[in-house]
Amino acid sequence: MRQHFQLGGGKALKYILSIDQSTSGTKAMLFDEKGSLIARADTPHEQIITKEGWVSHDGEEIYRNTLASVQKVIEKAEAEKAVVSTGSTTVANSIIACGISNQRETAIAWDKTTGKPINHAVVWQCNRGQAICDEIIAQNKEAEKIVQEKTGLPFSPYFSAAKIAWLLRNSGVSKYLDKDLHAGTIDSWLLFKLSGGKVFATDFSNASRTQLLNINTLQWDDELCALFGVNKNMLPDVRASNSLFAETDFEGTLPKPIPIHAMMGDSHAAFYAQGCHTKGLIKATYGTGSSVMLNIGDKPLSSKQGLATSIGYAIDDTVNYVLEGNINYTGSVIKWLVDDLHLLSSSKEARTLAASANQNDGTILVPAFSGLGAPYWNSEARAIFCGMGRSTGRAELVKAGEESIAYQITDIINIMREDAACIIEEIRVDGGPTNDAYLMQFQSDIADCRISVPSIEELSGAGAAFMAGISAGLYSKTVFDAFKRKIWKPEMDKAKREAKLKAWQDAVRRCL
């Protein structure tokens, strides 16, 4: 790795620290003055899964892991730098600002005096709030329409409101007054802890995914809060994504406090890093699940086919809106093939095995393990393999798993083409699975457009870093050119593409 400091008396580089708190773990990253990633450290956290299939995270573990990841990335950068100036300059005191990106709809509530969570966080994948949603609809036939019109989101337990409602009902909070509790998404939890309990805030991108924010008025909405039984006094202050949220020294890890100068949901941060800053540009994140976002400009646009309208990000007084489709299981499909079916010893084998499969095999996997997200929004759907023949084997099952990711992304792309009446010729993609050559070529083929893959995976972390660095005055807009791109182009003929898409749609109908 190239050196990070100049020789004796030379000026030390400045760094931006980025925290990417994701579903599977917490990453800390350091970016240099050119916007290049120079060090990364990861700390996984436990996935708490009950017999009912409920998915939870321990908020306190996530906070501890955030501190640990920051310590590790600093130690890693110090150990790997080639030359250190003879003065007192270190990596730790060269960090000038921090940005945070986070898993989104995941909800947590805590005692604001003690800083202790009242329960584990309810993860975005978890649909335990379905009964609450059903109860709300039974009591108010207009609930779905109200939520859709005010939030831009389909009425679903996928979003934070039903999760917060579940926490309030099932965590023994009767001893608390509403004013004693804070509730929000993971970014607001981390900010509260990192600021020593001084700041309770979120940004517009995260708030827009809760089903409690009116995206037209940009305020927490009394009617929405009443529907879910959430007192809006429990909710964080909502700020622009590039605000100076607070200062922190990560409990003494840094020699002095630095500003937290950006917060965004992870998918929004990737969208920002990909340079999707003008209307019509689109990105797809391949993570545990996936988010596909299309820039629709400075005014919301309602989808006619099950997509969400969200806030992409807000810079100062300017709000950017997106159409978005969310998918529960994409990268986690490959993890399932490794950990549960034991068809692979590691996810890296998937591309090779899929490429070796009989390409005429018609096996399809619909990975509806906890329902289907956009554009179906059916939490009762369950996964199926179908179309298997006698010759279907291990390689063909893995191929079906790989292709299920691309099919789900394409469903959303095709709806965006219709809803926004736009031509989509390129998708900017990010996430670990974008290293998979088989998947990227199939994605290009089945979506019939170019796929643009940046040279780094960590787009969520980069987005938070770029916004914080621009806010702190270190970066200019040229930072978005910090990485190169690989382009995949479609090779599949139209008839084959249409036949495959029809087979996929037939399979989806079977599991709905």
VOMITI-947397 format. One record per residue (C-alpha): residue in three letters; x, y, z. Coordinates in steps of 0.02 Angstrom, whole numbers, plus 50000, padded with zeros to 5 digits. Example, Ala and Ser with C-alpha at 12.3 -4.5 7.8 and 13.67 -1.06 7.14 Angstrom:
2
(atom ALA,(50615,49775,50390));
(atom SER,(50684,49947,50357));
***
This chain:
512
(atom MET,(50000,50000,50000));
(atom ARG,(50066,50173,49957));
(atom GLN,(50134,50282,50096));
(atom HIS,(50014,50399,50183));
(atom PHE,(50138,50523,50258));
(atom GLN,(50279,50626,50186));
(atom LEU,(50456,50624,50253));
(atom GLY,(50524,50733,50394));
(atom GLY,(50438,50899,50410));
(atom GLY,(50321,50860,50264));
(atom LYS,(50138,50901,50281));
(atom ALA,(50033,50754,50340));
(atom LEU,(49884,50704,50237));
(atom LYS,(49710,50735,50304));
(atom TYR,(49584,50594,50319));
(atom ILE,(49397,50571,50323));
(atom LEU,(49330,50431,50433));
(atom SER,(49176,50339,50372));
(atom ILE,(49067,50223,50474));
(atom ASP,(48959,50102,50375));
(atom GLN,(48844,50013,50498));
(atom SER,(48767,49874,50394));
(atom THR,(48654,49725,50423));
(atom SER,(48797,49602,50447));
(atom GLY,(48927,49711,50533));
(atom THR,(49008,49880,50556));
(atom LYS,(49145,49945,50442));
(atom ALA,(49262,50089,50479));
(atom MET,(49353,50164,50330));
(atom LEU,(49482,50299,50304));
(atom PHE,(49483,50403,50144));
(atom ASP,(49628,50516,50096));
(atom GLU,(49629,50691,50022));
(atom LYS,(49595,50623,49847));
(atom GLY,(49446,50520,49904));
(atom SER,(49541,50356,49893));
(atom LEU,(49507,50218,50019));
(atom ILE,(49667,50185,50114));
(atom ALA,(49611,50071,50257));
(atom ARG,(49458,49972,50311));
(atom ALA,(49415,49871,50465));
(atom ASP,(49260,49763,50492));
(atom THR,(49177,49696,50648));
(atom PRO,(49030,49576,50625));
(atom HIS,(48885,49568,50746));
(atom GLU,(48767,49429,50795));
(atom GLN,(48611,49395,50691));
(atom ILE,(48480,49353,50822));
(atom ILE,(48348,49243,50737));
(atom THR,(48204,49164,50832));
(atom LYS,(48103,49008,50792));
(atom GLU,(47969,49125,50722));
(atom GLY,(48096,49192,50598));
(atom TRP,(48108,49361,50685));
(atom VAL,(48273,49451,50652));
(atom SER,(48353,49562,50785));
(atom HIS,(48517,49651,50824));
(atom ASP,(48591,49700,50991));
(atom GLY,(48606,49890,50984));
(atom GLU,(48737,49895,51120));
(atom GLU,(48843,49768,51027));
(atom ILE,(48830,49875,50870));
(atom TYR,(48890,50028,50967));
(atom ARG,(49036,49932,51044));
(atom ASN,(49082,49866,50872));
(atom THR,(49079,50042,50801));
(atom LEU,(49209,50097,50929));
(atom ALA,(49310,49938,50898));
(atom SER,(49307,49961,50709));
(atom VAL,(49370,50140,50724));
(atom GLN,(49512,50084,50836));
(atom LYS,(49556,49943,50716));
(atom VAL,(49556,50049,50559));
(atom ILE,(49672,50176,50640));
(atom GLU,(49790,50039,50699));
(atom LYS,(49785,49961,50526));
(atom ALA,(49826,50125,50440));
(atom GLU,(49967,50160,50563));
(atom ALA,(50041,49987,50538));
(atom GLU,(50034,49995,50349));
(atom LYS,(50100,50170,50317));
(atom ALA,(50273,50170,50244));
(atom VAL,(50351,50325,50321));
(atom VAL,(50297,50434,50467));
(atom SER,(50355,50613,50488));
(atom THR,(50465,50641,50641));
(atom GLY,(50340,50755,50726));
(atom SER,(50188,50707,50827));
(atom THR,(50079,50676,50674));
(atom THR,(49979,50515,50680));
(atom VAL,(49834,50445,50582));
(atom ALA,(49718,50476,50730));
(atom ASN,(49752,50662,50741));
(atom SER,(49746,50682,50551));
(atom ILE,(49562,50634,50541));
(atom ILE,(49462,50793,50516));
(atom ALA,(49281,50734,50498));
(atom CYS,(49168,50583,50501));
(atom GLY,(49019,50524,50399));
(atom ILE,(48896,50385,50446));
(atom SER,(48796,50271,50334));
(atom ASN,(48681,50141,50410));
(atom GLN,(48563,49997,50382));
(atom ARG,(48399,50084,50360));
(atom GLU,(48224,50032,50419));
(atom THR,(48296,49938,50568));
(atom ALA,(48217,50015,50724));
(atom ILE,(48277,50034,50902));
(atom ALA,(48207,50118,51059));
(atom TRP,(48299,50164,51218));
(atom ASP,(48289,50251,51386));
(atom LYS,(48358,50423,51350));
(atom THR,(48422,50444,51528));
(atom THR,(48518,50282,51545));
(atom GLY,(48555,50260,51360));
(atom LYS,(48500,50078,51373));
(atom PRO,(48392,49998,51236));
(atom ILE,(48223,49933,51295));
(atom ASN,(48243,49782,51180));
(atom HIS,(48347,49719,51036));
(atom ALA,(48331,49818,50875));
(atom VAL,(48203,49751,50751));
(atom VAL,(48295,49723,50586));
(atom TRP,(48228,49785,50420));
(atom GLN,(48209,49605,50358));
(atom CYS,(48093,49560,50502));
(atom ASN,(47905,49559,50468));
(atom ARG,(47845,49538,50649));
(atom GLY,(47750,49701,50631));
(atom GLN,(47629,49622,50508));
(atom ALA,(47496,49593,50641));
(atom ILE,(47505,49777,50690));
(atom CYS,(47484,49829,50509));
(atom ASP,(47334,49712,50491));
(atom GLU,(47257,49784,50650));
(atom ILE,(47279,49963,50587));
(atom ILE,(47195,49923,50422));
(atom ALA,(47052,49834,50512));
(atom GLN,(47022,49991,50616));
(atom ASN,(47048,50118,50477));
(atom LYS,(47007,50070,50298));
(atom GLU,(47095,50227,50235));
(atom ALA,(47260,50185,50322));
(atom GLU,(47348,50117,50168));
(atom LYS,(47298,50267,50064));
(atom ILE,(47349,50390,50201));
(atom VAL,(47521,50310,50221));
(atom GLN,(47551,50300,50034));
(atom GLU,(47503,50480,49999));
(atom LYS,(47599,50556,50144));
(atom THR,(47756,50448,50146));
(atom GLY,(47772,50384,49968));
(atom LEU,(47791,50208,50041));
(atom PRO,(47681,50055,50023));
(atom PHE,(47597,50007,50187));
(atom SER,(47710,49868,50251));
(atom PRO,(47796,49801,50409));
(atom TYR,(47958,49818,50310));
(atom PHE,(47970,50000,50364));
(atom SER,(48013,50067,50537));
(atom ALA,(47844,50125,50602));
(atom ALA,(47769,49953,50632));
(atom LYS,(47936,49897,50707));
(atom ILE,(47936,50043,50830));
(atom ALA,(47755,50005,50872));
(atom TRP,(47802,49824,50906));
(atom LEU,(47943,49878,51022));
(atom LEU,(47828,49993,51119));
(atom ARG,(47699,49856,51140));
(atom ASN,(47816,49713,51182));
(atom SER,(47959,49782,51285));
(atom GLY,(47881,49819,51454));
(atom VAL,(47883,50008,51430));
(atom SER,(47729,50044,51536));
(atom LYS,(47843,50112,51672));
(atom TYR,(47906,50247,51554));
(atom LEU,(47827,50410,51503));
(atom ASP,(47838,50451,51318));
(atom LYS,(47960,50590,51359));
(atom ASP,(48080,50463,51436));
(atom LEU,(48102,50364,51276));
(atom HIS,(48193,50391,51112));
(atom ALA,(48151,50288,50958));
(atom GLY,(48228,50291,50786));
(atom THR,(48340,50210,50658));
(atom ILE,(48517,50151,50690));
(atom ASP,(48597,50316,50638));
(atom SER,(48504,50410,50775));
(atom TRP,(48558,50278,50903));
(atom LEU,(48741,50292,50854));
(atom LEU,(48735,50481,50852));
(atom PHE,(48658,50485,51025));
(atom LYS,(48792,50369,51093));
(atom LEU,(48938,50451,51003));
(atom SER,(48885,50623,51063));
(atom GLY,(48875,50563,51243));
(atom GLY,(48685,50578,51241));
(atom LYS,(48689,50761,51190));
(atom VAL,(48616,50746,51014));
(atom PHE,(48464,50649,50955));
(atom ALA,(48443,50675,50768));
(atom THR,(48427,50588,50601));
(atom ASP,(48436,50643,50420));
(atom PHE,(48298,50656,50291));
(atom SER,(48350,50498,50198));
(atom ASN,(48330,50388,50352));
(atom ALA,(48174,50479,50412));
(atom SER,(48091,50453,50243));
(atom ARG,(48099,50264,50268));
(atom THR,(48004,50260,50433));
(atom GLN,(47825,50288,50371));
(atom LEU,(47812,50426,50500));
(atom LEU,(47884,50571,50397));
(atom ASN,(47773,50666,50277));
(atom ILE,(47887,50685,50125));
(atom ASN,(47783,50832,50062));
(atom THR,(47792,50938,50220));
(atom LEU,(47959,50864,50276));
(atom GLN,(47893,50847,50454));
(atom TRP,(47849,50705,50571));
(atom ASP,(47663,50685,50539));
(atom ASP,(47535,50685,50681));
(atom GLU,(47411,50575,50587));
(atom LEU,(47543,50447,50540));
(atom CYS,(47611,50441,50717));
(atom ALA,(47435,50416,50784));
(atom LEU,(47403,50271,50665));
(atom PHE,(47552,50177,50735));
(atom GLY,(47534,50234,50915));
(atom VAL,(47702,50325,50915));
(atom ASN,(47717,50491,51006));
(atom LYS,(47818,50604,50892));
(atom ASN,(47908,50675,51046));
(atom MET,(48002,50508,51047));
(atom LEU,(48070,50540,50873));
(atom PRO,(48234,50625,50826));
(atom ASP,(48261,50797,50754));
(atom VAL,(48268,50784,50563));
(atom ARG,(48411,50873,50475));
(atom ALA,(48493,50888,50305));
(atom SER,(48610,50745,50265));
(atom ASN,(48763,50859,50264));
(atom SER,(48727,50941,50432));
(atom LEU,(48855,50959,50568));
(atom PHE,(48765,50834,50679));
(atom ALA,(48883,50826,50828));
(atom GLU,(49064,50805,50879));
(atom THR,(49143,50647,50947));
(atom ASP,(49310,50574,50995));
(atom PHE,(49241,50396,50993));
(atom GLU,(49261,50382,51182));
(atom GLY,(49442,50434,51181));
(atom THR,(49498,50340,51025));
(atom LEU,(49540,50506,50943));
(atom PRO,(49647,50638,51029));
(atom LYS,(49513,50771,51002));
(atom PRO,(49331,50775,50946));
(atom ILE,(49293,50784,50760));
(atom PRO,(49130,50836,50676));
(atom ILE,(49005,50706,50617));
(atom HIS,(48967,50800,50458));
(atom ALA,(48859,50677,50360));
(atom MET,(48727,50545,50393));
(atom MET,(48630,50444,50264));
(atom GLY,(48548,50276,50246));
(atom ASP,(48672,50155,50168));
(atom SER,(48583,50141,50001));
(atom HIS,(48565,50330,49991));
(atom ALA,(48750,50352,50027));
(atom ALA,(48793,50231,49886));
(atom PHE,(48674,50327,49772));
(atom TYR,(48765,50488,49815));
(atom ALA,(48938,50411,49792));
(atom GLN,(48888,50342,49622));
(atom GLY,(48863,50521,49563));
(atom CYS,(48676,50498,49531));
(atom HIS,(48647,50683,49561));
(atom THR,(48537,50723,49411));
(atom LYS,(48365,50665,49360));
(atom GLY,(48361,50498,49267));
(atom LEU,(48519,50421,49340));
(atom ILE,(48500,50253,49428));
(atom LYS,(48599,50140,49543));
(atom ALA,(48576,49967,49618));
(atom THR,(48658,49911,49779));
(atom TYR,(48692,49726,49801));
(atom GLY,(48704,49689,49985));
(atom THR,(48614,49571,50103));
(atom GLY,(48461,49637,50012));
(atom SER,(48456,49764,49872));
(atom SER,(48398,49940,49841));
(atom VAL,(48371,50011,49667));
(atom MET,(48357,50201,49660));
(atom LEU,(48311,50317,49518));
(atom ASN,(48339,50505,49534));
(atom ILE,(48172,50593,49500));
(atom GLY,(48226,50770,49544));
(atom ASP,(48167,50894,49675));
(atom LYS,(47983,50843,49679));
(atom PRO,(47906,50677,49733));
(atom LEU,(47828,50563,49601));
(atom SER,(47705,50426,49648));
(atom SER,(47733,50252,49578));
(atom LYS,(47584,50164,49500));
(atom GLN,(47661,49992,49519));
(atom GLY,(47720,49965,49696));
(atom LEU,(47882,50062,49705));
(atom ALA,(47922,50180,49848));
(atom THR,(47953,50366,49836));
(atom SER,(48089,50418,49958));
(atom ILE,(48209,50559,49992));
(atom GLY,(48376,50519,49914));
(atom TYR,(48470,50646,50018));
(atom ALA,(48457,50828,50071));
(atom ILE,(48599,50953,50053));
(atom ASP,(48570,51114,50147));
(atom ASP,(48395,51170,50091));
(atom THR,(48384,51060,49936));
(atom VAL,(48294,50893,49944));
(atom ASN,(48322,50761,49812));
(atom TYR,(48186,50628,49783));
(atom VAL,(48201,50452,49715));
(atom LEU,(48093,50308,49658));
(atom GLU,(48154,50153,49748));
(atom GLY,(48125,49968,49745));
(atom ASN,(48184,49860,49890));
(atom ILE,(48223,49676,49885));
(atom ASN,(48239,49571,50043));
(atom TYR,(48359,49437,49982));
(atom THR,(48495,49460,49853));
(atom GLY,(48674,49439,49918));
(atom SER,(48602,49339,50062));
(atom VAL,(48542,49209,49936));
(atom ILE,(48723,49160,49906));
(atom LYS,(48754,49158,50094));
(atom TRP,(48606,49039,50109));
(atom LEU,(48681,48925,49976));
(atom VAL,(48844,48923,50077));
(atom ASP,(48784,48916,50257));
(atom ASP,(48621,48821,50248));
(atom LEU,(48619,48714,50091));
(atom HIS,(48809,48686,50095));
(atom LEU,(48816,48690,49906));
(atom LEU,(48968,48803,49913));
(atom SER,(49115,48818,50031));
(atom SER,(49122,49007,50002));
(atom SER,(49025,49137,49906));
(atom LYS,(49173,49160,49788));
(atom GLU,(49137,48988,49713));
(atom ALA,(48964,49041,49653));
(atom ARG,(49018,49127,49493));
(atom THR,(49125,48981,49434));
(atom LEU,(48996,48848,49475));
(atom ALA,(48855,48947,49395));
(atom ALA,(48957,48970,49237));
(atom SER,(48989,48781,49230));
(atom ALA,(48803,48739,49244));
(atom ASN,(48696,48680,49099));
(atom GLN,(48640,48847,49030));
(atom ASN,(48483,48767,48958));
(atom ASP,(48426,48709,49130));
(atom GLY,(48264,48797,49175));
(atom THR,(48277,48795,49365));
(atom ILE,(48219,48956,49447));
(atom LEU,(48233,49009,49629));
(atom VAL,(48114,49139,49698));
(atom PRO,(48200,49186,49864));
(atom ALA,(48045,49242,49960));
(atom PHE,(48113,49178,50127));
(atom SER,(48021,49312,50225));
(atom GLY,(47904,49375,50090));
(atom LEU,(47935,49478,49935));
(atom GLY,(47975,49664,49933));
(atom ALA,(47951,49780,49785));
(atom PRO,(47854,49775,49676));
(atom TYR,(47749,49636,49755));
(atom TRP,(47747,49685,49940));
(atom ASN,(47684,49515,49994));
(atom SER,(47751,49469,50166));
(atom GLU,(47663,49300,50160));
(atom ALA,(47752,49238,50002));
(atom ARG,(47876,49098,50028));
(atom ALA,(48028,49039,49930));
(atom ILE,(48020,48905,49796));
(atom PHE,(48132,48813,49675));
(atom CYS,(48038,48767,49517));
(atom GLY,(48072,48708,49340));
(atom MET,(48195,48574,49394));
(atom GLY,(48230,48425,49282));
(atom ARG,(48313,48258,49314));
(atom SER,(48481,48329,49262));
(atom THR,(48469,48476,49382));
(atom GLY,(48614,48467,49503));
(atom ARG,(48719,48570,49620));
(atom ALA,(48784,48688,49485));
(atom GLU,(48610,48720,49417));
(atom LEU,(48541,48761,49590));
(atom VAL,(48682,48885,49617));
(atom LYS,(48650,48960,49444));
(atom ALA,(48467,48983,49492));
(atom GLY,(48520,49070,49652));
(atom GLU,(48635,49189,49558));
(atom GLU,(48505,49228,49426));
(atom SER,(48368,49260,49556));
(atom ILE,(48464,49415,49608));
(atom ALA,(48466,49487,49432));
(atom TYR,(48284,49444,49399));
(atom GLN,(48228,49540,49554));
(atom ILE,(48331,49692,49507));
(atom THR,(48260,49687,49330));
(atom ASP,(48081,49682,49393));
(atom ILE,(48113,49851,49474));
(atom ILE,(48210,49925,49328));
(atom ASN,(48067,49886,49207));
(atom ILE,(47938,49966,49321));
(atom MET,(48047,50122,49340));
(atom ARG,(48056,50134,49151));
(atom GLU,(47866,50142,49147));
(atom ASP,(47831,50248,49303));
(atom ALA,(47959,50382,49263));
(atom ALA,(47938,50368,49074));
(atom CYS,(48126,50365,49053));
(atom ILE,(48253,50268,48952));
(atom ILE,(48375,50174,49063));
(atom GLU,(48533,50130,48969));
(atom GLU,(48652,50107,49116));
(atom ILE,(48640,50047,49296));
(atom ARG,(48777,50101,49415));
(atom VAL,(48800,49957,49537));
(atom ASP,(48891,49927,49700));
(atom GLY,(48915,49797,49835));
(atom GLY,(49015,49637,49856));
(atom PRO,(48916,49533,49728));
(atom THR,(48968,49654,49590));
(atom ASN,(49135,49561,49588));
(atom ASP,(49041,49411,49520));
(atom ALA,(49069,49407,49331));
(atom TYR,(48929,49282,49298));
(atom LEU,(48801,49386,49394));
(atom MET,(48852,49551,49314));
(atom GLN,(48844,49482,49137));
(atom PHE,(48675,49401,49171));
(atom GLN,(48613,49563,49249));
(atom SER,(48663,49660,49093));
(atom ASP,(48582,49529,48982));
(atom ILE,(48416,49514,49074));
(atom ALA,(48396,49702,49106));
(atom ASP,(48454,49744,48930));
(atom CYS,(48569,49886,48980));
(atom ARG,(48749,49924,49026));
(atom ILE,(48809,49884,49201));
(atom SER,(48939,50003,49272));
(atom VAL,(49044,49932,49415));
(atom PRO,(49159,50050,49512));
(atom SER,(49333,49997,49563));
(atom ILE,(49288,49992,49749));
(atom GLU,(49149,49896,49837));
(atom GLU,(49125,50016,49982));
(atom LEU,(49006,50139,49900));
(atom SER,(48900,50167,50055));
(atom GLY,(49054,50212,50155));
(atom ALA,(49120,50317,50011));
(atom GLY,(48958,50415,50000));
(atom ALA,(48961,50459,50185));
(atom ALA,(49146,50504,50170));
(atom PHE,(49124,50611,50014));
(atom MET,(48979,50709,50091));
(atom ALA,(49073,50735,50254));
(atom GLY,(49232,50784,50161));
(atom ILE,(49141,50910,50052));
(atom SER,(49052,50980,50205));
(atom ALA,(49218,50996,50297));
(atom GLY,(49299,51083,50149));
(atom LEU,(49423,50944,50106));
(atom TYR,(49343,50884,49944));
(atom SER,(49271,50965,49789));
(atom LYS,(49145,50884,49670));
(atom THR,(49292,50804,49576));
(atom VAL,(49301,50676,49716));
(atom PHE,(49165,50577,49626));
(atom ASP,(49294,50533,49494));
(atom ALA,(49400,50445,49626));
(atom PHE,(49371,50270,49556));
(atom LYS,(49375,50186,49386));
(atom ARG,(49233,50082,49314));
(atom LYS,(49211,49915,49225));
(atom ILE,(49069,49907,49099));
(atom TRP,(48965,49752,49059));
(atom LYS,(48859,49755,48900));
(atom PRO,(48709,49647,48854));
(atom GLU,(48743,49496,48743));
(atom MET,(48579,49398,48756));
(atom ASP,(48458,49404,48609));
(atom LYS,(48284,49476,48633));
(atom ALA,(48187,49312,48613));
(atom LYS,(48291,49222,48744));
(atom ARG,(48278,49369,48864));
(atom GLU,(48089,49376,48848));
(atom ALA,(48072,49188,48872));
(atom LYS,(48177,49194,49030));
(atom LEU,(48079,49341,49100));
(atom LYS,(47914,49252,49067));
(atom ALA,(47977,49096,49158));
(atom TRP,(48029,49205,49305));
(atom GLN,(47860,49290,49315));
(atom ASP,(47772,49122,49308));
(atom ALA,(47880,49063,49454));
(atom VAL,(47842,49220,49556));
(atom ARG,(47655,49194,49532));
(atom ARG,(47672,49020,49605));
(atom CYS,(47737,49083,49771));
(atom LEU,(47621,49232,49795));
***
